[in-house]
Amino acid sequence: MKLTVVGAGGHAKVIIATARAAGWSVEVIVDDDQRRWGTTIGGIAIAGPSSAELANPNATCVLAIGDNATRRRLGATARCRFATIVHPHASVDPSVALGLGTVVFAGAVIQPDTRIGAHGIANTGCSIDHDCVLGDAVHVAPGARLAGEVTLGDEVFVGIGAVLIPRVKVGARTTIGAGAAVVRDLPAGVVAVGVPARVRG
């Protein structure tokens, strides 16, 4: 299985390691930053720009881009196929629905009947419990914990080590800070930090 990785930052290193562990052959890395062209990640030369690969209906790609809004935008306009990748050391219940382009990293646990939209990131060692619903381009950072029946809108970022209690709802594009404890619903487009989490500003 041949794979093109779009993006050549630090996130790409973990994407490549995850893809290789899952049996993919990473053959191409593309990035729009010309300063990276000709350098390597994991022994693979970085080329560019990314537009040709994203427009190629015969290419299979994954977006190794940490910014949620950019990932969603590129995913919506691309003509390539997108790979959904699960590290063999992740635990994903068979009833879980993963959207196109979503990546599940090592140590992540995703419990029954959870749904994750397109181009999501379930990062290293996170836990997403039963019946959660995550929108498109959501990122659950390393060590974050979602209890059952949590709902996250599109492009939500859940910071490292954050905790969300059962049945809370978080609006689209909201950022939850590292180590925050979300004990009540959060609106769209805000930043929430602290224990308990409060909207900053």
C-alpha positions in Angstrom: 0.0 0.0 0.0 1.7 3.2 -1.3 1.1 6.4 0.6 1.8 10.1 0.0 2.2 12.2 3.2 1.2 15.8 2.8 3.0 18.0 5.2 6.6 17.8 6.5 6.6 19.2 10.0 7.0 17.4 13.3 3.5 15.9 13.0 4.6 14.2 9.8 7.2 12.2 11.7 4.5 10.5 13.9 2.2 10.1 10.9 5.0 8.3 9.0 5.8 6.1 11.9 2.2 5.2 12.4 1.6 4.5 8.7 4.7 2.2 8.5 3.6 0.3 11.6 0.2 -0.2 10.0 1.8 -1.7 6.8 1.8 1.3 4.5 4.8 2.1 2.3 5.5 5.9 2.5 6.9 6.8 -0.8 6.3 10.5 -1.2 6.4 13.5 1.2 5.2 16.8 -0.1 5.1 20.3 1.5 4.5 23.8 0.3 7.4 25.2 2.2 10.3 25.4 -0.3 12.9 25.5 2.5 12.0 21.9 3.2 12.4 20.6 -0.4 15.3 18.3 -0.7 15.6 17.6 3.0 14.4 14.2 4.4 12.2 12.7 7.0 12.8 9.0 7.8 15.0 8.7 4.8 12.4 10.0 2.4 13.1 13.2 0.4 10.6 16.1 0.7 9.3 17.5 -2.5 6.6 20.1 -3.4 4.3 21.7 -3.8 1.5 19.6 -2.5 -1.1 20.6 -5.1 -0.2 18.0 -7.7 -0.6 15.1 -5.3 -3.8 16.4 -3.7 -5.3 16.8 -7.3 -4.3 13.3 -8.4 -7.2 10.9 -8.2 -4.8 8.0 -8.3 -2.8 9.1 -5.3 -3.6 7.9 -1.8 -2.7 10.6 0.7 -2.8 11.4 4.4 -2.7 15.0 5.7 0.2 15.4 8.2 -0.9 18.9 9.2 -1.6 19.7 12.8 -3.8 22.8 12.1 -7.4 21.6 12.1 -8.8 24.3 9.8 -6.1 23.7 7.2 -6.5 20.0 7.3 -10.3 20.3 6.8 -9.9 22.8 4.0 -7.4 20.7 2.1 -9.5 17.5 2.7 -12.6 19.2 1.3 -11.0 20.4 -2.0 -8.6 17.5 -2.8 -9.3 14.9 -5.5 -7.0 12.3 -4.2 -8.0 9.3 -2.1 -7.4 9.5 1.6 -6.1 6.7 3.8 -7.5 6.0 7.3 -4.7 4.7 9.4 -4.7 2.9 12.8 -1.5 2.0 14.6 -1.4 -1.7 15.5 -0.8 -0.7 19.1 -4.0 1.3 19.3 -7.2 -0.3 20.6 -10.2 0.5 18.4 -13.5 -1.3 18.9 -14.9 -2.9 15.7 -18.1 -0.8 16.1 -16.1 2.5 15.9 -16.6 4.5 12.7 -13.6 6.4 11.5 -13.8 9.0 8.7 -11.6 9.2 5.7 -8.1 10.5 6.5 -8.4 10.0 10.2 -5.3 8.7 12.0 -5.2 6.8 15.3 -1.7 6.8 17.0 -0.1 4.3 19.2 -1.7 3.7 22.6 -5.0 5.4 21.7 -8.1 3.7 23.0 -11.5 4.2 21.2 -14.5 2.5 22.7 -17.7 1.1 21.2 -20.0 3.0 19.0 -17.9 6.2 18.8 -17.9 8.1 15.5 -15.0 10.3 14.3 -15.3 12.4 11.2 -12.9 12.9 8.4 -9.3 13.9 9.0 -9.4 13.5 12.7 -6.4 12.8 14.9 -6.6 10.5 17.9 -3.1 11.2 19.2 -0.7 9.1 21.3 -2.3 7.5 24.3 -5.6 9.4 24.3 -8.8 7.7 25.4 -12.2 8.2 23.7 -15.0 6.3 25.5 -18.2 4.8 24.2 -20.8 6.7 22.1 -18.7 9.8 21.5 -19.3 11.8 18.4 -16.4 13.8 17.0 -16.8 16.1 13.9 -14.4 16.6 11.0 -10.8 17.6 11.6 -10.9 17.2 15.4 -7.6 16.7 17.2 -7.6 14.8 20.6 -4.0 15.4 21.8 -1.8 12.9 23.7 -3.1 11.7 27.0 -6.5 13.5 26.7 -9.5 11.7 28.1 -13.0 11.8 26.8 -15.7 10.1 28.9 -18.7 8.5 27.3 -21.2 10.3 25.1 -19.0 13.4 24.6 -19.8 15.5 21.5 -17.1 17.6 19.7 -17.9 19.9 16.8 -15.8 20.3 13.7 -12.2 21.4 14.2 -12.2 21.1 18.0 -8.8 20.8 19.6 -8.5 19.0 22.9 -5.2 19.7 24.6 -2.7 17.3 26.1 -4.0 15.7 29.3 -7.4 17.4 29.2 -10.4 15.6 30.6 -14.1 15.8 29.5 -16.8 14.3 31.7 -19.7 12.3 30.3 -22.2 13.9 27.9 -20.5 17.3 27.6 -20.9 19.1 24.2 -18.2 21.3 22.7 -18.9 23.7 19.9 -17.0 23.8 16.6 -13.5 25.3 16.4 -13.1 25.5 20.2 -9.7 24.9 21.8 -9.5 23.2 25.2 -6.2 23.9 26.9 -3.7 21.3 28.2 -4.8 19.7 31.5 -8.2 21.4 31.5 -11.2 19.6 33.1 -14.4 20.2 31.0 -17.4 19.7 33.3 -20.0 21.7 31.4 -20.9 22.4 27.7 -18.7 24.9 25.8 -19.8 27.1 23.0 -18.2 27.3 19.5 -15.1 29.2 18.7 -13.7 29.8 22.2 -10.6 28.9 24.2 -11.3 27.1 27.6 -8.6 26.5 30.2 -8.3 25.5 33.8 -9.9 23.2 36.4 -12.8 23.4 35.9 -12.4 24.7 32.4 -13.6 28.3 31.9 -13.7 30.4 28.7 -10.7 32.6 28.6 -11.5 36.3 28.3 
